[in-house]
Amino acid sequence: MPKSRMRKKEKPFVSEAVAHAASLPEESPKWLAPLMVAGFIVGLLWIVVFYISSTKYPIPHIGAWNMVVGFGFVAFGFSLATRWR
């Protein structure tokens, strides 16, 4: 049985603007990684101080909301971690 001929397919036209738009991602800013790590560490220390001080510190009058503040710092660190390349 003879082999069928292969058809040459035309490549679709891609403009130069679109072809160059998908360049490599940019590098992260220099301040991003230190600020991200600082958010993690401050949040962790905030929660540890809250537990060690028997819920009296870092801010005495807000009580268990100190946990929310500590996790807020950690969440801030995670939000910056999503932008890190």
SEFI-908867 format. One record per residue: residue in one letter; residue number from 1; x, y, z of N, C-alpha, C in turn. Coordinates in steps of 0.2 Angstrom, whole numbers. Example, Ala and Ser with C-alpha at 12.3 -4.5 7.8 and 13.67 -1.06 7.14 Angstrom:
2
 code pos    nx    ny    nz   cax   cay   caz    cx    cy    cz
    A   1    66   -28    39    62   -22    39    66   -16    39
    S   2    64   -11    35    68    -5    36    64     0    39
END
This chain:
85
 code pos    nx    ny    nz   cax   cay   caz    cx    cy    cz
    M   1     4    -6     0     0     0     0     4     6     0
    P   2     4    11    -5     8    17    -5     6    22     1
    K   3    11    25     3    11    30     9     8    36     6
    S   4     3    39    10     0    45     7     5    51     8
    R   5     4    56     4     9    62     4     7    66    10
    M   6    12    69    14    11    73    19     9    80    17
    R   7     4    83    20     3    90    18     7    95    22
    K   8     9   100    19    12   106    22     7   110    25
    K   9     7   111    32     3   116    35     6   122    36
    E  10     2   127    34     4   134    35     4   136    42
    K  11    10   140    44    10   142    51     5   148    52
    P  12     2   149    58    -2   154    59     2   161    59
    F  13    -1   166    57     3   173    58     2   175    65
    V  14     8   177    68     9   180    74    12   186    74
    S  15     9   192    76    12   198    75    18   199    80
    E  16    23   203    78    29   204    82    27   206    89
    A  17    22   210    90    20   213    97    18   207   101
    V  18    15   203    98    12   197   102    18   192   104
    A  19    22   191    99    28   186   100    33   188   105
    H  20    34   195   106    39   197   110    35   199   117
    A  21    29   199   118    25   200   124    26   195   129
    A  22    28   189   127    28   183   132    36   183   134
    S  23    39   188   136    46   188   138    46   184   145
    L  24    53   183   147    54   180   154    51   185   159
    P  25    49   182   165    47   186   170    52   190   173
    E  26    50   196   176    55   200   179    58   197   186
    E  27    63   199   188    66   197   194    63   201   200
    S  28    62   198   205    59   202   211    63   208   213
    P  29    59   213   216    63   218   219    67   216   225
    K  30    72   220   226    77   218   231    74   219   238
    W  31    69   223   239    65   223   246    60   218   247
    L  32    58   214   242    53   209   243    55   204   248
    A  33    60   200   247    62   195   251    63   197   259
    P  34    67   202   260    68   204   267    61   206   270
    L  35    57   209   267    51   211   270    46   205   271
    M  36    46   200   266    42   194   267    45   190   273
    V  37    51   189   274    54   186   280    53   189   286
    A  38    53   196   286    52   200   292    44   199   294
    G  39    40   199   289    33   198   291    32   191   294
    F  40    35   186   292    35   179   295    37   179   302
    I  41    43   182   303    47   182   309    43   186   315
    V  42    41   192   312    37   197   317    30   193   319
    G  43    27   190   315    21   187   316    22   181   321
    L  44    27   177   320    29   172   324    31   174   331
    L  45    35   179   331    37   182   338    31   185   342
    W  46    26   188   338    20   191   341    16   185   345
    I  47    15   180   341    11   174   344    15   171   350
    V  48    21   170   349    25   167   354    25   171   361
    V  49    26   178   360    26   182   366    19   182   369
    F  50    14   182   365     7   181   367     6   175   372
    Y  51     8   169   369     8   163   373    12   163   380
    I  52    18   165   379    23   165   384    21   170   390
    S  53    18   176   388    16   180   393     9   179   396
    S  54     7   173   395     0   171   397    -5   176   395
    T  55    -5   178   389   -10   182   386   -10   189   388
    K  56    -5   192   391    -5   199   394    -1   203   389
    Y  57     3   201   385     7   205   380     6   203   373
    P  58     8   206   368    11   212   367     7   218   368
    I  59     0   218   367    -4   223   368    -9   220   373
    P  60    -9   223   380   -13   220   385   -20   220   385
    H  61   -23   226   382   -30   226   382   -34   223   377
    I  62   -31   220   372   -35   217   366   -36   210   367
    G  63   -33   207   372   -34   200   373   -32   195   368
    A  64   -36   191   366   -35   186   361   -35   189   354
    W  65   -36   195   353   -35   198   346   -28   199   345
    N  66   -24   198   350   -16   198   348   -15   192   343
    M  67   -19   187   344   -17   181   339   -19   183   332
    V  68   -24   187   331   -26   190   324   -21   194   322
    V  69   -18   199   326   -13   203   324    -6   199   322
    G  70    -5   194   326     1   189   324     0   186   317
    F  71    -6   183   316    -7   179   310    -8   184   304
    G  72   -10   191   306   -10   196   301    -3   197   298
    F  73     2   197   302     9   198   300    11   192   296
    V  74     9   186   298    11   180   294     7   180   287
    A  75     1   182   287    -3   182   281     0   188   276
    F  76     3   193   279     6   198   275    12   195   272
    G  77    16   191   276    22   188   273    20   183   267
    F  78    15   179   268    13   175   263    10   178   257
    S  79     7   184   258     5   188   252    11   190   248
    L  80    16   192   251    22   194   248    26   188   244
    A  81    25   182   247    28   176   245    25   174   238
    T  82    19   176   237    16   175   230    19   179   225
    R  83    22   184   226    25   189   221    32   187   220
    W  84    35   183   224    43   182   224    44   177   218
    R  85    50   179   214    52   175   208    59   173   209
END
